């Protein structure tokens, strides 16, 4: 079973790196995220719209995000 230790360690290392990256992002950008969320909410409350766009994989991300706002 020793052959499973290295892949598991790599998975845990990748997970920790992702957590640290997200923590750093939100520590540095929490206010900007809150401001954007408020701007989106006000725009939609006033009958406005939010457009998402992308090319290739980003188009799929944009479509998914737009669907989240609709649903």
N, CA, C and O of each residue as an XYZ file, in Angstrom:
284
protein
N       0.802     -1.214      0.000
C       0.000      0.000      0.000
C       0.840      1.271      0.000
O       0.291      2.368     -0.104
N       2.126      1.149      0.111
C       2.971      2.337      0.134
C       2.910      3.125     -1.162
O       3.232      4.313     -1.182
N       2.494      2.468     -2.262
C       2.405      3.168     -3.539
C       1.290      4.211     -3.556
O       1.279      5.070     -4.438
N       0.353      4.162     -2.609
C      -0.734      5.141     -2.570
C      -0.374      6.388     -1.766
O      -1.079      7.395     -1.839
N       0.701      6.332     -1.011
C       1.053      7.472     -0.165
C       1.439      8.684     -1.008
O       0.971      9.788     -0.729
N       2.259      8.517     -2.008
C       2.708      9.653     -2.811
C       1.552     10.356     -3.525
O       1.474     11.584     -3.467
N       0.655      9.634     -4.193
C      -0.482     10.334     -4.815
C      -1.376     11.028     -3.788
O      -1.864     12.130     -4.038
N      -1.593     10.398     -2.645
C      -2.436     11.026     -1.619
C      -1.773     12.284     -1.070
O      -2.445     13.286     -0.826
N      -0.475     12.236     -0.878
C       0.238     13.428     -0.413
C       0.138     14.541     -1.444
O      -0.022     15.709     -1.088
N       0.229     14.191     -2.698
C       0.116     15.198     -3.763
C      -1.287     15.813     -3.769
O      -1.432     17.024     -3.938
N      -2.306     14.995     -3.588
C      -3.686     15.493     -3.546
C      -3.865     16.449     -2.370
O      -4.454     17.520     -2.516
N      -3.353     16.056     -1.204
C      -3.476     16.920     -0.019
C      -2.721     18.232     -0.215
O      -3.212     19.297      0.162
N      -1.528     18.156     -0.803
C      -0.735     19.360     -1.066
C      -1.476     20.296     -2.020
O      -1.511     21.507     -1.805
N      -2.057     19.740     -3.057
C      -2.823     20.545     -4.022
C      -4.024     21.193     -3.335
O      -4.334     22.359     -3.581
N      -4.689     20.439     -2.485
C      -5.847     20.964     -1.767
C      -5.446     22.123     -0.856
O      -6.107     23.162     -0.839
N      -4.370     21.945     -0.105
C      -3.901     23.012      0.796
C      -3.518     24.266      0.006
O      -3.817     25.384      0.427
N      -2.859     24.077     -1.134
C      -2.469     25.231     -1.947
C      -3.704     25.993     -2.427
O      -3.711     27.224     -2.451
N      -4.745     25.255     -2.806
C      -5.986     25.899     -3.244
C      -6.649     26.677     -2.129
O      -7.154     27.778     -2.346
N      -6.650     26.107     -0.933
C      -7.238     26.795      0.224
C      -6.487     28.093      0.511
O      -7.095     29.140      0.733
N      -5.159     28.008      0.502
C      -4.352     29.204      0.771
C      -4.576     30.283     -0.286
O      -4.664     31.469      0.035
N      -4.667     29.869     -1.531
C      -4.904     30.825     -2.609
C      -6.261     31.515     -2.441
O      -6.359     32.735     -2.576
N      -7.311     30.733     -2.146
C      -8.641     31.331     -1.955
C      -8.659     32.259     -0.745
O      -9.243     33.341     -0.804
N      -8.027     31.847      0.349
C      -7.978     32.713      1.531
C      -7.289     34.035      1.210
O      -7.778     35.102      1.580
N      -6.145     33.959      0.515
C      -5.424     35.186      0.170
C      -6.258     36.071     -0.745
O      -6.310     37.288     -0.565
N      -6.915     35.449     -1.739
C      -7.743     36.234     -2.656
C      -8.822     37.002     -1.897
O      -8.994     38.203     -2.105
N      -9.552     36.308     -1.012
C     -10.654     36.980     -0.331
C     -10.174     37.955      0.738
O     -10.858     38.939      1.019
N      -9.020     37.706      1.337
C      -8.469     38.700      2.263
C      -8.164     40.003      1.519
O      -8.392     41.093      2.043
N      -7.652     39.879      0.304
C      -7.270     41.054     -0.469
C      -8.420     41.679     -1.247
O      -8.356     42.857     -1.600
N      -9.474     40.908     -1.521
C     -10.514     41.385     -2.440
C     -11.937     41.305     -1.895
O     -12.889     41.491     -2.654
N     -12.108     41.037     -0.618
C     -13.455     40.877     -0.054
C     -14.322     42.106     -0.298
O     -15.495     41.975     -0.649
N     -13.764     43.287     -0.117
C     -14.556     44.505     -0.310
C     -14.969     44.661     -1.764
O     -16.100     45.057     -2.044
N     -14.079     44.358     -2.681
C     -14.411     44.451     -4.108
C     -15.509     43.453     -4.479
O     -16.398     43.779     -5.266
N     -15.456     42.253     -3.926
C     -16.491     41.249     -4.189
C     -17.830     41.729     -3.626
O     -18.862     41.602     -4.286
N     -17.817     42.275     -2.420
C     -19.052     42.792     -1.818
C     -19.611     43.951     -2.634
O     -20.822     44.035     -2.839
N     -18.750     44.837     -3.098
C     -19.196     45.967     -3.916
C     -19.822     45.485     -5.221
O     -20.857     46.000     -5.644
N     -19.206     44.513     -5.847
C     -19.735     43.984     -7.101
C     -21.081     43.298     -6.884
O     -22.005     43.468     -7.679
N     -21.187     42.524     -5.809
C     -22.453     41.857     -5.511
C     -23.571     42.876     -5.304
O     -24.686     42.683     -5.788
N     -23.277     43.953     -4.593
C     -24.272     45.008     -4.379
C     -24.640     45.666     -5.702
O     -25.812     45.942     -5.956
N     -23.649     45.917     -6.537
C     -23.924     46.540     -7.835
C     -24.812     45.638     -8.694
O     -25.743     46.114     -9.344
N     -24.521     44.335     -8.695
C     -25.366     43.386     -9.431
C     -26.795     43.416     -8.896
O     -27.752     43.482     -9.667
N     -26.934     43.369     -7.578
C     -28.263     43.338     -6.963
C     -29.060     44.596     -7.309
O     -30.237     44.512     -7.657
N     -28.425     45.743     -7.216
C     -29.105     47.009     -7.531
C     -29.482     47.053     -9.007
O     -30.584     47.477     -9.354
N     -28.579     46.620     -9.869
C     -28.857     46.606    -11.308
C     -30.077     45.755    -11.616
O     -30.968     46.181    -12.351
N     -30.118     44.543    -11.051
C     -31.256     43.647    -11.303
C     -32.538     44.173    -10.670
O     -33.612     44.042    -11.258
N     -32.445     44.763     -9.484
C     -33.628     45.305     -8.812
C     -34.244     46.448     -9.601
O     -35.456     46.659     -9.550
N     -33.417     47.186    -10.331
C     -33.910     48.303    -11.145
C     -34.343     47.860    -12.537
O     -34.657     48.694    -13.386
N     -34.361     46.550    -12.774
C     -34.798     46.039    -14.064
C     -33.698     45.966    -15.115
O     -33.965     45.698    -16.286
N     -32.471     46.203    -14.693
C     -31.353     46.145    -15.621
C     -30.923     44.708    -15.880
O     -31.542     43.766    -15.387
N     -29.872     44.553    -16.648
C     -29.384     43.214    -16.933
C     -27.872     43.168    -16.808
O     -27.183     44.185    -16.893
N     -27.383     41.960    -16.604
C     -25.954     41.709    -16.501
C     -25.596     40.781    -17.648
O     -26.223     39.737    -17.825
N     -24.600     41.154    -18.421
C     -24.184     40.343    -19.559
C     -22.888     39.607    -19.232
O     -21.959     40.184    -18.667
N     -22.837     38.340    -19.591
C     -21.636     37.537    -19.431
C     -21.207     37.076    -20.816
O     -22.051     36.724    -21.640
N     -19.919     37.075    -21.079
C     -19.451     36.627    -22.388
C     -18.144     35.875    -22.233
O     -17.452     35.995    -21.222
N     -17.825     35.106    -23.243
C     -16.583     34.362    -23.241
C     -16.377     33.694    -24.579
O     -17.251     33.721    -25.445
N     -15.216     33.095    -24.740
C     -14.856     32.416    -25.974
C     -14.342     31.027    -25.598
O     -13.494     30.896    -24.715
N     -14.848     30.002    -26.258
C     -14.419     28.645    -25.944
C     -14.919     28.211    -24.574
O     -16.111     28.294    -24.280
N     -13.994     27.749    -23.739
C     -14.364     27.302    -22.397
C     -14.947     28.420    -21.559
O     -15.808     28.185    -20.712
N     -14.478     29.637    -21.793
C     -15.011     30.782    -21.054
C     -16.458     31.063    -21.442
O     -17.226     31.575    -20.627
N     -16.837     30.737    -22.663
C     -18.235     30.887    -23.081
C     -19.116     29.926    -22.292
O     -20.223     30.275    -21.882
N     -18.614     28.715    -22.085
C     -19.371     27.750    -21.281
C     -19.494     28.238    -19.843
O     -20.552     28.098    -19.231
N     -18.422     28.811    -19.300
C     -18.478     29.380    -17.947
C     -19.485     30.514    -17.880
O     -20.252     30.609    -16.922
N     -19.490     31.382    -18.898
C     -20.421     32.515    -18.934
C     -21.861     32.025    -19.000
O     -22.741     32.562    -18.328
N     -22.093     31.006    -19.812
C     -23.438     30.442    -19.928
C     -23.887     29.846    -18.600
O     -25.032     30.029    -18.187
N     -22.995     29.142    -17.944
C     -23.324     28.539    -16.651
C     -23.630     29.616    -15.611
O     -24.596     29.494    -14.858
N     -22.813     30.667    -15.567
C     -23.027     31.748    -14.604
C     -24.356     32.452    -14.875
O     -25.096     32.762    -13.941
N     -24.657     32.704    -16.142
C     -25.930     33.341    -16.481
C     -27.100     32.469    -16.032
O     -28.102     32.982    -15.534
N     -26.977     31.159    -16.207
C     -28.039     30.241    -15.777
C     -28.211     30.295    -14.260
O     -29.332     30.200    -13.760
N     -27.120     30.444    -13.532
C     -27.221     30.542    -12.068
C     -28.010     31.790    -11.663
O     -28.784     31.753    -10.706
N     -27.819     32.874    -12.375
C     -28.549     34.104    -12.056
C     -30.026     33.980    -12.404
O     -30.869     34.548    -11.711
N     -30.354     33.249    -13.465
C     -31.741     33.076    -13.871
C     -32.487     32.172    -12.899
O     -33.637     32.426    -12.540
N     -31.811     31.125    -12.489
C     -32.462     30.147    -11.619
C     -32.295     30.527    -10.179
O     -32.778     29.820     -9.294
